[in-house]
Amino acid sequence: MLKFFYIVSCLLIISLIEIPQLKKKEFKRERMFYIGFVLLGSGLLTANLMGVAIPNPLKAMEYIYTPISEVVYGFLT
């Protein structure tokens, strides 16, 4: 539980530094992406700390690209 509070406090400190800079430069889209990625990352990290098994994204890429590579390889040989 202490790890969770440490990580949340680090995220808050970093966000308190970054978000005002993005507001000052009026980067609305970048600010939304930043907030989205921070929330996504903190959610995944929290789930990982709670013991939830998070799948590896490489497995999804293999599942998608293996049939495509077999078709392309069939055309080339």
DSSP file (Angstrom, degrees, kcal/mol; ACC not computed):
  #  RESIDUE AA STRUCTURE BP1 BP2  ACC     N-H-->O    O-->H-N    N-H-->O    O-->H-N    TCO  KAPPA ALPHA  PHI   PSI    X-CA   Y-CA   Z-CA
    1    1 A M     >        0   0    0      0, 0.0     4,-1.7     0, 0.0     5,-0.2   0.000 360.0 360.0 360.0 -31.7    0.0    0.0    0.0
    2    2 A L  H  >  +     0   0    0      1,-0.2     4,-2.1     2,-0.2     5,-0.2   0.860 360.0  56.3 -67.0 -34.7    2.9    2.3    0.7
    3    3 A K  H  > S+     0   0    0      1,-0.2     4,-2.5     2,-0.2    -1,-0.2   0.902 104.5  53.6 -62.3 -40.4    4.1    1.8   -2.9
    4    4 A F  H  > S+     0   0    0      1,-0.2     4,-2.5     2,-0.2    -2,-0.2   0.930 110.3  45.4 -61.1 -46.9    0.8    3.0   -4.2
    5    5 A F  H  X S+     0   0    0     -4,-1.7     4,-2.2     1,-0.2    -1,-0.2   0.858 112.1  52.7 -66.6 -34.9    0.9    6.2   -2.2
    6    6 A Y  H  X S+     0   0    0     -4,-2.1     4,-2.1     2,-0.2    -2,-0.2   0.925 112.0  45.0 -64.3 -44.9    4.5    6.8   -3.3
    7    7 A I  H  X S+     0   0    0     -4,-2.5     4,-2.5     2,-0.2    -2,-0.2   0.915 113.1  49.7 -67.8 -43.1    3.6    6.4   -6.9
    8    8 A V  H  X S+     0   0    0     -4,-2.5     4,-2.3     1,-0.2    -1,-0.2   0.896 110.8  50.3 -63.4 -39.6    0.5    8.6   -6.7
    9    9 A S  H  X S+     0   0    0     -4,-2.2     4,-2.2     2,-0.2    -1,-0.2   0.899 110.6  49.4 -66.7 -38.7    2.5   11.3   -4.9
   10   10 A C  H  X S+     0   0    0     -4,-2.1     4,-2.5     2,-0.2    -2,-0.2   0.916 111.2  49.8 -64.4 -42.3    5.2   11.2   -7.6
   11   11 A L  H  X S+     0   0    0     -4,-2.5     4,-2.5     1,-0.2    -2,-0.2   0.894 111.1  49.6 -62.9 -39.9    2.5   11.4  -10.4
   12   12 A L  H  X S+     0   0    0     -4,-2.3     4,-2.5     2,-0.2    -2,-0.2   0.911 111.1  48.6 -65.5 -42.1    0.9   14.4   -8.6
   13   13 A I  H  X S+     0   0    0     -4,-2.2     4,-1.1     2,-0.2    -2,-0.2   0.935 114.0  45.8 -63.9 -45.7    4.2   16.2   -8.3
   14   14 A I  H  X S+     0   0    0     -4,-2.5     4,-2.5     1,-0.2     3,-0.4   0.904 113.8  49.5 -64.2 -40.6    5.1   15.6  -11.9
   15   15 A S  H  X S+     0   0    0     -4,-2.5     4,-2.4     1,-0.2    -1,-0.2   0.873 105.4  57.0 -67.3 -36.3    1.6   16.7  -13.1
   16   16 A L  H  < S+     0   0    0     -4,-2.5    -1,-0.2     1,-0.2    -2,-0.2   0.770 113.4  41.8 -65.2 -24.0    1.8   19.8  -11.0
   17   17 A I  H  X S+     0   0    0     -4,-1.1     4,-0.7    -3,-0.4    -2,-0.2   0.874 121.1  38.7 -85.5 -42.5    4.9   20.8  -12.9
   18   18 A E  H  X S+     0   0    0     -4,-2.5     4,-1.9     2,-0.2     3,-0.3   0.904 107.2  57.8 -80.1 -43.9    3.8   19.7  -16.4
   19   19 A I  H  X S+     0   0    0     -4,-2.4     4,-2.3     1,-0.2     5,-0.2   0.886 103.3  52.2 -63.8 -41.6    0.2   20.7  -16.6
   20   20 A P  H  > S+     0   0    0      0, 0.0     4,-2.5     0, 0.0    -1,-0.2   0.881 109.1  52.0 -61.5 -33.7    0.7   24.5  -15.9
   21   21 A Q  H  X S+     0   0    0     -4,-0.7     4,-1.7    -3,-0.3    -2,-0.2   0.899 110.5  47.5 -66.4 -39.1    3.3   24.6  -18.6
   22   22 A L  H  <>S+     0   0    0     -4,-1.9     5,-2.3     2,-0.2     4,-0.3   0.847 112.7  49.7 -70.1 -33.1    0.9   23.0  -21.0
   23   23 A K  H ><5S+     0   0    0     -4,-2.3     3,-0.9     3,-0.2    -2,-0.2   0.899 108.4  52.9 -68.7 -40.6   -1.8   25.5  -20.0
   24   24 A K  H 3<5S+     0   0    0     -4,-2.5    -2,-0.2     1,-0.3    -1,-0.2   0.877 112.9  43.1 -64.5 -37.5    0.5   28.5  -20.4
   25   25 A K  T 3<5S-     0   0    0     -4,-1.7    -1,-0.3    -5,-0.2    -2,-0.2   0.459 110.3-125.5 -86.9  -0.9    1.3   27.4  -23.9
   26   26 A E  T < 5 +     0   0    0     -3,-0.9     2,-1.2    -4,-0.3    -3,-0.2   0.876  50.3 160.0  57.9  43.2   -2.3   26.6  -24.6
   27   27 A F     >< +     0   0    0     -5,-2.3     4,-1.9     1,-0.2    -1,-0.2  -0.720   4.3 165.7 -91.3  83.6   -1.6   23.1  -25.8
   28   28 A K  H  > S+     0   0    0     -2,-1.2     4,-2.1     2,-0.2    -1,-0.2   0.930  73.1  44.8 -69.3 -45.4   -5.2   21.7  -25.3
   29   29 A R  H  > S+     0   0    0      1,-0.2     4,-2.4     2,-0.2     5,-0.2   0.915 114.9  48.1 -66.8 -42.8   -4.7   18.5  -27.3
   30   30 A E  H  > S+     0   0    0      1,-0.2     4,-2.6     2,-0.2    -1,-0.2   0.874 110.1  53.2 -65.2 -36.3   -1.3   17.7  -25.8
   31   31 A R  H  X S+     0   0    0     -4,-1.9     4,-2.6     2,-0.2    -1,-0.2   0.906 109.4  48.3 -64.8 -41.3   -2.7   18.4  -22.3
   32   32 A M  H  X S+     0   0    0     -4,-2.1     4,-2.5     2,-0.2    -2,-0.2   0.911 112.9  47.7 -66.5 -41.7   -5.6   15.9  -22.9
   33   33 A F  H  X S+     0   0    0     -4,-2.4     4,-2.9     2,-0.2     5,-0.2   0.911 111.7  51.2 -63.9 -41.0   -3.2   13.2  -24.2
   34   34 A Y  H  X S+     0   0    0     -4,-2.6     4,-2.4     2,-0.2    -2,-0.2   0.945 112.4  44.9 -60.6 -48.6   -0.9   13.8  -21.2
   35   35 A I  H  X S+     0   0    0     -4,-2.6     4,-2.4     1,-0.2    -1,-0.2   0.903 114.0  50.8 -63.3 -40.8   -3.7   13.4  -18.7
   36   36 A G  H  X S+     0   0    0     -4,-2.5     4,-2.6     1,-0.2    -2,-0.2   0.927 112.3  45.1 -63.0 -45.4   -5.0   10.4  -20.6
   37   37 A F  H  X S+     0   0    0     -4,-2.9     4,-2.8     2,-0.2     5,-0.2   0.869 112.3  51.6 -68.9 -35.6   -1.7    8.6  -20.6
   38   38 A V  H  X S+     0   0    0     -4,-2.4     4,-2.7    -5,-0.2     5,-0.2   0.924 112.9  45.7 -64.7 -43.2   -1.0    9.5  -17.0
   39   39 A L  H  X S+     0   0    0     -4,-2.4     4,-2.2    -5,-0.2    -2,-0.2   0.913 114.3  48.2 -66.2 -41.5   -4.4    8.0  -16.0
   40   40 A L  H  X S+     0   0    0     -4,-2.6     4,-2.5     2,-0.2     5,-0.2   0.940 114.7  45.4 -62.3 -47.2   -3.8    4.9  -18.2
   41   41 A G  H  X S+     0   0    0     -4,-2.8     4,-2.4     1,-0.2    -2,-0.2   0.904 114.0  47.7 -64.7 -42.0   -0.3    4.4  -16.8
   42   42 A S  H  X S+     0   0    0     -4,-2.7     4,-2.4    -5,-0.2    -1,-0.2   0.865 111.8  51.6 -69.6 -33.2   -1.4    4.9  -13.2
   43   43 A G  H  X S+     0   0    0     -4,-2.2     4,-2.4    -5,-0.2    -2,-0.2   0.927 112.2  45.2 -65.9 -44.1   -4.4    2.6  -13.7
   44   44 A L  H  X S+     0   0    0     -4,-2.5     4,-2.3     2,-0.2    -2,-0.2   0.893 114.0  49.8 -65.5 -38.8   -2.2   -0.2  -15.1
   45   45 A L  H  X S+     0   0    0     -4,-2.4     4,-2.4     2,-0.2    -2,-0.2   0.901 110.8  49.4 -67.1 -40.0    0.4    0.3  -12.4
   46   46 A T  H  X S+     0   0    0     -4,-2.4     4,-1.7     2,-0.2    -2,-0.2   0.917 111.5  49.1 -64.0 -43.0   -2.3    0.2   -9.7
   47   47 A A  H  <>S+     0   0    0     -4,-2.4     5,-2.5     1,-0.2     4,-0.4   0.903 110.9  50.6 -62.9 -40.1   -3.7   -3.0  -11.2
   48   48 A N  H ><5S+     0   0    0     -4,-2.3     3,-1.1     1,-0.2    -2,-0.2   0.900 109.1  50.7 -64.5 -40.8   -0.2   -4.5  -11.3
   49   49 A L  H 3<5S+     0   0    0     -4,-2.4    -1,-0.2     1,-0.3    -2,-0.2   0.810 107.1  55.0 -66.7 -28.6    0.4   -3.6   -7.7
   50   50 A M  T 3<5S-     0   0    0     -4,-1.7    -1,-0.3    -5,-0.2    -2,-0.2   0.521 123.3-105.1 -82.8  -4.8   -2.9   -5.3   -6.8
   51   51 A G  T < 5 +     0   0    0     -3,-1.1     2,-0.3    -4,-0.4    -3,-0.2   0.579  66.9 150.7  96.4  10.3   -1.8   -8.5   -8.4
   52   52 A V      < -     0   0    0     -5,-2.5     2,-0.6    -6,-0.2    -1,-0.3  -0.605  50.1-120.1 -76.8 133.1   -3.9   -8.4  -11.6
   53   53 A A        -     0   0    0     -2,-0.3    -1,-0.1     1,-0.0    -5,-0.1  -0.633  26.9-158.8 -76.3 118.8   -2.2  -10.1  -14.5
   54   54 A I        -     0   0    0     -2,-0.6    -1,-0.0   -10,-0.0   -10,-0.0  -0.876  18.2-123.8-100.8 124.5   -1.7   -7.6  -17.3
   55   55 A P        -     0   0    0      0, 0.0    -1,-0.0     0, 0.0     3,-0.0  -0.295  24.0-109.2 -69.6 152.5   -1.2   -9.1  -20.8
   56   56 A N    >>  -     0   0    0      1,-0.1     3,-1.1     2,-0.0     4,-0.8  -0.666  16.9-142.0 -79.9 128.7    1.8   -8.4  -22.8
   57   57 A P  H 3> S+     0   0    0      0, 0.0     4,-1.8     0, 0.0     3,-0.1   0.744  97.2  69.7 -64.0 -22.0    1.1   -6.2  -25.8
   58   58 A L  H 3> S+     0   0    0      1,-0.2     4,-2.4     2,-0.2     5,-0.2   0.846  92.2  58.1 -65.2 -32.8    3.5   -8.1  -27.9
   59   59 A K  H <> S+     0   0    0     -3,-1.1     4,-2.2     2,-0.2    -1,-0.2   0.898 105.3  49.7 -63.1 -39.9    1.2  -11.1  -27.8
   60   60 A A  H  X S+     0   0    0     -4,-0.8     4,-1.9     2,-0.2    -2,-0.2   0.900 110.4  50.1 -65.7 -40.1   -1.5   -9.1  -29.5
   61   61 A M  H  X S+     0   0    0     -4,-1.8     4,-2.9     1,-0.2     5,-0.3   0.903 110.4  49.9 -64.9 -40.3    0.8   -7.9  -32.2
   62   62 A E  H  X S+     0   0    0     -4,-2.4     4,-2.0     1,-0.2    -2,-0.2   0.912 109.4  52.0 -62.8 -41.5    1.9  -11.5  -32.9
   63   63 A Y  H  < S+     0   0    0     -4,-2.2    -1,-0.2     1,-0.2    -2,-0.2   0.870 116.7  39.7 -62.4 -38.0   -1.7  -12.5  -33.1
   64   64 A I  H  X S+     0   0    0     -4,-1.9     4,-0.6    -5,-0.1    -2,-0.2   0.916 122.1  37.8 -78.4 -44.9   -2.5   -9.8  -35.6
   65   65 A Y  H  X S+     0   0    0     -4,-2.9     4,-2.7     1,-0.2     5,-0.2   0.641  96.3  77.1 -90.8 -15.3    0.7   -9.9  -37.7
   66   66 A T  H  X S+     0   0    0     -4,-2.0     4,-2.0    -5,-0.3    -1,-0.2   0.941  99.1  43.8 -62.9 -47.7    1.4  -13.6  -37.9
   67   67 A P  H  > S+     0   0    0      0, 0.0     4,-1.9     0, 0.0    -1,-0.2   0.893 114.7  50.9 -63.6 -36.1   -1.3  -14.4  -40.5
   68   68 A I  H  X S+     0   0    0     -4,-0.6     4,-2.4     1,-0.2    -2,-0.2   0.920 110.2  48.5 -65.8 -42.8   -0.3  -11.3  -42.5
   69   69 A S  H  X S+     0   0    0     -4,-2.7     4,-2.7     1,-0.2    -1,-0.2   0.860 108.9  54.0 -67.5 -33.3    3.4  -12.3  -42.5
   70   70 A E  H  X S+     0   0    0     -4,-2.0     4,-2.0    -5,-0.2    -1,-0.2   0.901 109.8  47.6 -67.1 -38.6    2.5  -15.8  -43.6
   71   71 A V  H  X S+     0   0    0     -4,-1.9     4,-1.8     2,-0.2    -2,-0.2   0.934 114.4  45.8 -65.9 -45.7    0.5  -14.4  -46.6
   72   72 A V  H  X S+     0   0    0     -4,-2.4     4,-1.8     1,-0.2    -2,-0.2   0.913 112.3  50.9 -64.1 -42.2    3.3  -12.1  -47.6
   73   73 A Y  H  X S+     0   0    0     -4,-2.7     4,-1.4     1,-0.2    -1,-0.2   0.875 107.5  54.7 -63.4 -36.0    5.9  -14.8  -47.2
   74   74 A G  H  < S+     0   0    0     -4,-2.0    -1,-0.2     1,-0.2    -2,-0.2   0.872 108.5  48.4 -64.5 -37.0    3.8  -17.1  -49.4
   75   75 A F  H  < S+     0   0    0     -4,-1.8    -1,-0.2     1,-0.2    -2,-0.2   0.840 111.6  50.0 -69.8 -32.9    3.8  -14.4  -52.1
   76   76 A L  H  <        0   0    0     -4,-1.8    -2,-0.2     1,-0.2    -1,-0.2   0.706 360.0 360.0 -82.9 -19.2    7.5  -14.0  -51.9
   77   77 A T     <        0   0    0     -4,-1.4    -1,-0.2    -5,-0.2    -2,-0.2   0.448 360.0 360.0-104.4 360.0    8.5  -17.7  -52.1
